[in-house]
Amino acid sequence: MRNAHDAIFETGSASHVGNVRERNEDSCLARPEAGIWAVADGMGGHSDGDIASRTVIGALEGIEPAASAASLLALCEDRIARANSQLKELGRSRGDIVGATVAVLLAADGRFTCLWSGDSRIYRVRDGQIVQLTRDHTEVQDLVAEGALTAEEAKNWPGRNGLTRAVGVYDEPELESKSGMLNPGDAFVICSDGLTNHVPDEEILRCVIANRSQQACDDLVALTLERGASDNVTVIVARYQPELAAVRNVAPDSGGLWE
């Protein structure tokens, strides 16, 4: 079964352990045929971050194309709630927090929805401009919102990585969402903070505009590595190209631009 809006996305993804960490605690999922893309990042400083991110992504992997945008969102929320319960139980058994951030992009019925918890981000590139659609769930972002810190001061604030939300931390996952209409040519960037710690929004924009999706992902990871890659880095680019549906009669599982 095809995605409800029958759109075609050109999708790329890349992930790297970085230059400092010993293991990659990021996980990602790209299933354009089901209208779902996701990045999860295991919480630093706690145990089993790689297990946490894989648990979140694993819970989303089995979602099939839904009948509507509302159904797809409900399925995603349910799967994340299940992952949250698993991680809470694992944390209790180990006497520690086993958690992960998550950023999910959903597409159906000509609409997109961002669903997230933590500081993994989703950007939209449209008409030559980049907009961060998600809001970081961090202590420093709360201080900026309150006016206690400027955006410039926040870049060097000692507690800038402290999360206020993540999957696996509380009894129920604290998720935020944002929805909107899809426009032809929209490109969405889903990434862990390993990218945004080293690459500013303007450079992400230039890279996405200049390249196809997979090359943009590869170049952004390479740029992060050149700048030290102090954390794991993961990036997905999903570009909405509905006009291609009219000239292709290729099943979504046969490769090409669906991958």
Secondary structure, DSSP 8 states (H G I E B T S, - for coil): ---TT---EEEEEEEE--SS-SS--EEEEEEGGGTEEEEEEE-TTSTTHHHHHHHHHHHHHT----SSHHHHHHHHHHHHHHHHHHHHHHHHHHTS---EEEEEEEEETTEEEEEEESS-EEEEEETTEEEE-S---BHHHHHHHHTSS-HHHHTT-TTTT-BS--BTTSSS---EEEEEE--TT-EEEEE-HHHHTTS-HHHHHHHHHHS-HHHHHHHHHHHHHHTT--S-EEEEEEEE-GGGGGT----GGG-GGG-
